[in-house]
Amino acid sequence: MKIMAHFKKALFLTFSILVICLVGLLTISFNGFCFNERRFLTDEEKIDLVLDEVIKSYPPVLVEHLTLNNGKIVSKWFHPKNAIAYKNKSEFFKINDKCCEIVNFGKGDFGLEGSPIPFFSKLSGGISTFVRVRYLVRFKYSNSNKIFESYYAVSNCGRVWSGI
């Protein structure tokens, strides 16, 4: 009888320790801990990773909203021609000095502020945060440079993706 009581206490204690450890691991994952590197990425590292992606995929796909003769508004998506590429991050920052911001939401429909990061995306580390990037898309033969804004999801370990 006493052995069974000690066994139940030991089992309860073991289970309690496992639950506490699991909750602790999920909590630090939710807060952005990268288990592969055993550390948190800094905001500067996240922005740096996003800018690598922005420069690599430049120029962005732009949208123009056109009003037809019947009053309907249509959207035209296109890759701009004659866009001037950024040579590196130094040039990008020189032209777009206040380009980047860490935010806890993505871009919503019709350019409105989106919803917060989904709970399970944060818990799993799939999205640690979003980085909002506003920058100038420059053109060789035109004075119609455009400000472009985009949101990038960054995982706990620095994977950059659209977040959609």
C-alpha positions in Angstrom: 0.0 0.0 0.0 2.8 2.4 0.9 4.7 1.4 -2.2 1.7 2.3 -4.4 1.3 5.7 -2.6 5.1 6.5 -3.2 4.7 5.3 -6.9 1.7 7.7 -7.4 3.7 10.6 -5.8 6.7 9.9 -8.0 4.5 9.6 -11.1 2.7 12.9 -10.3 6.1 14.6 -9.6 7.5 13.3 -12.9 4.4 14.4 -14.8 4.5 17.8 -13.2 8.2 18.4 -14.1 7.5 17.3 -17.7 4.5 19.7 -17.9 6.6 22.6 -16.5 9.4 21.9 -18.9 7.0 21.8 -21.9 5.4 25.0 -20.8 8.8 26.6 -20.4 9.9 25.5 -23.9 6.7 26.7 -25.5 7.0 30.0 -23.7 10.5 30.8 -25.0 9.5 29.6 -28.5 6.5 32.0 -28.4 8.9 34.8 -27.4 11.2 34.1 -30.4 13.8 31.7 -29.2 15.7 29.8 -31.9 16.4 26.3 -30.6 18.8 25.5 -33.5 21.1 28.4 -32.6 20.2 28.4 -28.9 19.5 32.2 -28.8 17.1 35.0 -29.7 17.7 36.9 -32.9 18.1 40.6 -32.5 15.8 43.1 -34.3 18.8 44.2 -36.3 19.5 40.6 -37.5 15.9 40.2 -38.5 16.0 43.5 -40.5 19.3 42.5 -42.1 17.9 39.1 -43.2 14.8 40.9 -44.7 16.9 43.4 -46.6 18.9 40.5 -48.1 15.6 39.2 -49.5 14.4 42.7 -50.6 17.6 43.3 -52.6 17.7 39.8 -54.0 14.1 40.0 -55.3 14.2 43.6 -56.5 12.3 45.1 -58.2 9.1 44.4 -56.5 5.8 43.7 -58.2 3.9 47.0 -58.3 0.2 47.6 -58.6 -1.7 50.4 -60.5 -5.4 51.0 -59.9 -7.0 52.1 -63.2 -10.5 53.4 -63.6 -12.3 52.2 -66.8 -14.7 54.2 -68.9 -17.6 52.4 -67.2 -16.4 53.5 -63.7 -15.0 50.1 -62.6 -11.6 50.1 -60.9 -9.2 47.4 -62.0 -5.8 46.6 -60.6 -2.8 46.0 -62.9 0.1 44.1 -61.4 3.5 44.4 -63.1 7.2 44.2 -62.8 8.5 47.7 -63.4 10.8 48.2 -66.4 14.0 50.2 -66.1 14.1 50.0 -62.3 17.5 50.9 -60.8 18.7 48.1 -58.6 20.3 48.7 -55.2 24.0 47.8 -55.2 24.1 46.7 -51.6 22.5 47.3 -48.1 24.7 50.4 -47.6 23.2 52.1 -50.6 19.7 50.9 -49.7 20.1 52.5 -46.2 21.6 55.7 -47.5 18.5 56.3 -49.7 15.9 54.7 -47.3 17.3 55.6 -43.9 14.1 55.0 -42.0 12.9 52.1 -44.1 12.4 49.3 -41.6 10.4 48.6 -38.5 9.6 45.5 -36.5 5.9 45.1 -36.2 3.5 42.4 -34.8 1.1 42.4 -37.7 1.2 41.8 -41.4 -0.4 43.7 -44.2 -4.1 43.2 -44.5 -6.4 43.5 -47.5 -6.5 46.7 -49.5 -3.4 48.0 -47.8 -4.9 48.2 -44.3 -3.1 47.1 -41.2 -3.5 43.3 -40.9 -4.2 41.1 -38.0 -1.7 40.1 -35.3 0.5 37.1 -35.7 -1.5 33.9 -35.2 -1.0 32.3 -31.8 0.1 29.0 -33.1 2.5 30.6 -35.6 4.3 32.3 -32.7 4.1 29.2 -30.5 5.7 27.0 -33.2 8.3 29.7 -34.2 7.0 29.9 -37.7 6.6 33.7 -37.3 8.5 35.5 -34.6 7.7 38.9 -36.0 7.0 40.9 -39.2 9.4 43.5 -40.6 7.7 46.4 -42.4 9.9 47.8 -45.2 9.2 51.1 -47.0 11.6 52.0 -49.8 12.0 53.9 -53.0 11.6 52.1 -56.3 13.7 54.1 -58.6 13.5 54.3 -62.4 16.2 55.1 -65.0 14.2 57.1 -67.5 11.5 58.6 -65.3 10.8 60.9 -62.5 8.0 58.7 -61.3 9.8 57.0 -58.5 7.4 55.1 -56.2 7.4 54.4 -52.5 6.8 50.7 -52.0 5.8 49.1 -48.7 6.0 45.4 -47.9 5.7 43.1 -44.9 8.0 40.1 -44.4 7.5 37.4 -41.8 10.6 36.2 -40.0 10.7 32.9 -38.1 12.5 32.4 -34.8 15.6 31.2 -36.6 15.6 33.8 -39.4 13.7 32.3 -42.2 12.2 35.2 -44.2 8.9 34.6 -46.0 5.7 36.4 -47.0 3.7 35.3 -43.9 0.7 34.5 -46.0 
